[in-house]
Amino acid sequence: MNNRTRWLVVVLVLAVAGVVALWPRDEAPETPVPTRQEQDVAALRAQAQLRPCLPGAEEGGVGVTCLADGTRTALALKGPMLINFWATWCEPCRAELPVLDTYAQRPGAVPVVPVLVQSKEADGLELLTRLGVRLPSVYDGPDELRKVVKAPMTLPATYYVAADGQVRQITEPPFTAPEQVEKAVR
């Protein structure tokens, strides 16, 4: 190869490199789609309009997150109260939550505390909103409450806490009517 050809190759390589360097590019990086975890949970809380959670225990209690406002609280196992473990993917839970809400609005009803497990808070808030359920609900992400009451992994799981603190599982199939709930807590 002679000198002239070499210089021609060098000039062509430099010209191609210059074109590549100056070629316009899209300066804006692709905007990632927000994930479920990045959603504005505060807006979901406002939309759900849940009733406030029961006051936290002064001593003891089990750490849970109030779905109404996101605060950590210590749920006291002092009754009477009904604790219902549920998850967003659980079809029987979806059917049972409105029944529990209807029961809880009756005069003299035992307080009902739905406990979201095995799901994300945002998903739980969306489901409660869609179902129109306004019960004071809590989130038990680390399964602390579930372990204390020795709840099984199957859902829904409902427990009655008596005035003396005794906890008993309600073994009825999922509730389909408020009258069933009333009978179970007597």
C-alpha positions as a Python dict, from the first residue, in 0.01 Angstrom:
ca = {
    (1, 'M'): (0, 0, 0),
    (2, 'N'): (143, 336, -93),
    (3, 'N'): (145, 653, 119),
    (4, 'R'): (-142, 810, -67),
    (5, 'T'): (-370, 509, -1),
    (6, 'R'): (-270, 503, 365),
    (7, 'W'): (-357, 871, 406),
    (8, 'L'): (-687, 814, 227),
    (9, 'V'): (-773, 528, 470),
    (10, 'V'): (-677, 746, 770),
    (11, 'V'): (-891, 1035, 643),
    (12, 'L'): (-1188, 802, 581),
    (13, 'V'): (-1158, 649, 930),
    (14, 'L'): (-1140, 997, 1085),
    (15, 'A'): (-1438, 1113, 878),
    (16, 'V'): (-1648, 814, 988),
    (17, 'A'): (-1544, 870, 1351),
    (18, 'G'): (-1638, 1239, 1321),
    (19, 'V'): (-1979, 1155, 1176),
    (20, 'V'): (-2045, 903, 1453),
    (21, 'A'): (-1931, 1152, 1719),
    (22, 'L'): (-2149, 1432, 1584),
    (23, 'W'): (-2454, 1220, 1497),
    (24, 'P'): (-2757, 1354, 1693),
    (25, 'R'): (-2872, 1132, 1976),
    (26, 'D'): (-3181, 1127, 2193),
    (27, 'E'): (-3052, 1314, 2499),
    (28, 'A'): (-3341, 1217, 2727),
    (29, 'P'): (-3296, 876, 2883),
    (30, 'E'): (-3594, 647, 2877),
    (31, 'T'): (-3826, 721, 3165),
    (32, 'P'): (-3887, 401, 3359),
    (33, 'V'): (-4246, 308, 3427),
    (34, 'P'): (-4314, 351, 3800),
    (35, 'T'): (-4335, 21, 3979),
    (36, 'R'): (-4606, -77, 4223),
    (37, 'Q'): (-4375, 8, 4513),
    (38, 'E'): (-4318, 359, 4381),
    (39, 'Q'): (-4686, 448, 4365),
    (40, 'D'): (-4811, 726, 4582),
    (41, 'V'): (-4945, 524, 4875),
    (42, 'A'): (-5061, 844, 5046),
    (43, 'A'): (-5303, 908, 4759),
    (44, 'L'): (-5429, 550, 4783),
    (45, 'R'): (-5482, 595, 5159),
    (46, 'A'): (-5686, 911, 5097),
    (47, 'Q'): (-5890, 738, 4829),
    (48, 'A'): (-5962, 435, 5051),
    (49, 'Q'): (-6114, 655, 5328),
    (50, 'L'): (-6063, 387, 5592),
    (51, 'R'): (-6187, 445, 5944),
    (52, 'P'): (-5906, 514, 6195),
    (53, 'C'): (-5733, 216, 6353),
    (54, 'L'): (-5802, 111, 6709),
    (55, 'P'): (-5581, 292, 6963),
    (56, 'G'): (-5243, 124, 7011),
    (57, 'A'): (-5157, -70, 7322),
    (58, 'E'): (-4982, 125, 7596),
    (59, 'E'): (-4780, -185, 7683),
    (60, 'G'): (-4715, -495, 7480),
    (61, 'G'): (-4923, -544, 7173),
    (62, 'V'): (-4809, -659, 6832),
    (63, 'G'): (-4648, -418, 6585),
    (64, 'V'): (-4859, -355, 6274),
    (65, 'T'): (-4904, -69, 6026),
    (66, 'C'): (-5236, 116, 6019),
    (67, 'L'): (-5354, 120, 5657),
    (68, 'A'): (-5559, 437, 5716),
    (69, 'D'): (-5258, 660, 5788),
    (70, 'G'): (-4943, 448, 5760),
    (71, 'T'): (-4841, 478, 6125),
    (72, 'R'): (-4690, 187, 6316),
    (73, 'T'): (-4902, 86, 6611),
    (74, 'A'): (-4908, -188, 6871),
    (75, 'L'): (-5230, -385, 6833),
    (76, 'A'): (-5342, -506, 7174),
    (77, 'L'): (-5500, -849, 7184),
    (78, 'K'): (-5771, -728, 7420),
    (79, 'G'): (-6125, -801, 7325),
    (80, 'P'): (-6379, -832, 7239),
    (81, 'M'): (-6267, -802, 6878),
    (82, 'L'): (-6261, -1000, 6558),
    (83, 'I'): (-5931, -1031, 6368),
    (84, 'N'): (-5951, -1134, 6002),
    (85, 'F'): (-5635, -1223, 5807),
    (86, 'W'): (-5674, -1162, 5433),
    (87, 'A'): (-5474, -1108, 5112),
    (88, 'T'): (-5550, -939, 4782),
    (89, 'W'): (-5511, -1259, 4581),
    (90, 'C'): (-5753, -1455, 4805),
    (91, 'E'): (-6094, -1482, 4634),
    (92, 'P'): (-6284, -1592, 4949),
    (93, 'C'): (-6129, -1293, 5129),
    (94, 'R'): (-6263, -1057, 4862),
    (95, 'A'): (-6613, -1194, 4918),
    (96, 'E'): (-6585, -1192, 5298),
    (97, 'L'): (-6453, -836, 5352),
    (98, 'P'): (-6779, -658, 5253),
    (99, 'V'): (-6975, -896, 5481),
    (100, 'L'): (-6747, -808, 5773),
    (101, 'D'): (-6786, -437, 5694),
    (102, 'T'): (-7166, -467, 5695),
    (103, 'Y'): (-7156, -656, 6026),
    (104, 'A'): (-6923, -397, 6186),
    (105, 'Q'): (-7171, -117, 6112),
    (106, 'R'): (-7446, -283, 6315),
    (107, 'P'): (-7522, -148, 6663),
    (108, 'G'): (-7342, -349, 6931),
    (109, 'A'): (-7109, -518, 6682),
    (110, 'V'): (-6772, -640, 6803),
    (111, 'P'): (-6489, -432, 6648),
    (112, 'V'): (-6353, -597, 6334),
    (113, 'V'): (-5983, -563, 6243),
    (114, 'P'): (-5891, -686, 5894),
    (115, 'V'): (-5520, -775, 5877),
    (116, 'L'): (-5356, -760, 5533),
    (117, 'V'): (-5088, -1028, 5485),
    (118, 'Q'): (-4895, -1174, 5191),
    (119, 'S'): (-4971, -866, 4978),
    (120, 'K'): (-4841, -513, 4928),
    (121, 'E'): (-5001, -221, 5111),
    (122, 'A'): (-5084, -43, 4785),
    (123, 'D'): (-5261, -350, 4649),
    (124, 'G'): (-5459, -387, 4971),
    (125, 'L'): (-5565, -22, 4970),
    (126, 'E'): (-5677, -48, 4608),
    (127, 'L'): (-5884, -360, 4680),
    (128, 'L'): (-6050, -207, 4987),
    (129, 'T'): (-6137, 100, 4779),
    (130, 'R'): (-6280, -111, 4497),
    (131, 'L'): (-6488, -317, 4743),
    (132, 'G'): (-6607, -7, 4931),
    (133, 'V'): (-6479, -152, 5260),
    (134, 'R'): (-6392, 119, 5516),
    (135, 'L'): (-6300, -99, 5816),
    (136, 'P'): (-6003, 15, 6028),
    (137, 'S'): (-5744, -217, 5872),
    (138, 'V'): (-5382, -300, 5947),
    (139, 'Y'): (-5088, -441, 5751),
    (140, 'D'): (-4881, -724, 5897),
    (141, 'G'): (-4595, -742, 5646),
    (142, 'P'): (-4350, -928, 5871),
    (143, 'D'): (-4625, -1167, 5990),
    (144, 'E'): (-4573, -1074, 6357),
    (145, 'L'): (-4944, -1083, 6444),
    (146, 'R'): (-4998, -1399, 6244),
    (147, 'K'): (-4723, -1572, 6447),
    (148, 'V'): (-4864, -1454, 6781),
    (149, 'V'): (-5210, -1596, 6714),
    (150, 'K'): (-5060, -1897, 6534),
    (151, 'A'): (-5269, -1834, 6223),
    (152, 'P'): (-5234, -2088, 5942),
    (153, 'M'): (-5106, -1992, 5599),
    (154, 'T'): (-5449, -2059, 5448),
    (155, 'L'): (-5676, -1758, 5406),
    (156, 'P'): (-5905, -1615, 5513),
    (157, 'A'): (-5836, -1688, 5878),
    (158, 'T'): (-6059, -1530, 6142),
    (159, 'Y'): (-6004, -1512, 6518),
    (160, 'Y'): (-6222, -1394, 6802),
    (161, 'V'): (-6042, -1223, 7090),
    (162, 'A'): (-6250, -1241, 7409),
    (163, 'A'): (-6257, -971, 7677),
    (164, 'D'): (-6012, -1175, 7887),
    (165, 'G'): (-5762, -1194, 7597),
    (166, 'Q'): (-5836, -1555, 7503),
    (167, 'V'): (-5797, -1603, 7127),
    (168, 'R'): (-5995, -1867, 6940),
    (169, 'Q'): (-6006, -1943, 6572),
    (170, 'I'): (-6343, -1931, 6403),
    (171, 'T'): (-6353, -2241, 6189),
    (172, 'E'): (-6664, -2156, 5990),
    (173, 'P'): (-6614, -2131, 5618),
    (174, 'P'): (-6572, -1769, 5502),
    (175, 'F'): (-6863, -1552, 5615),
    (176, 'T'): (-7132, -1490, 5354),
    (177, 'A'): (-7380, -1299, 5573),
    (178, 'P'): (-7353, -1058, 5870),
    (179, 'E'): (-7572, -1294, 6074),
    (180, 'Q'): (-7300, -1561, 6054),
    (181, 'V'): (-7048, -1316, 6198),
    (182, 'E'): (-7286, -1220, 6478),
    (183, 'K'): (-7342, -1586, 6566),
    (184, 'A'): (-6966, -1659, 6564),
    (185, 'V'): (-6881, -1382, 6813),
    (186, 'R'): (-7147, -1474, 7072),
}
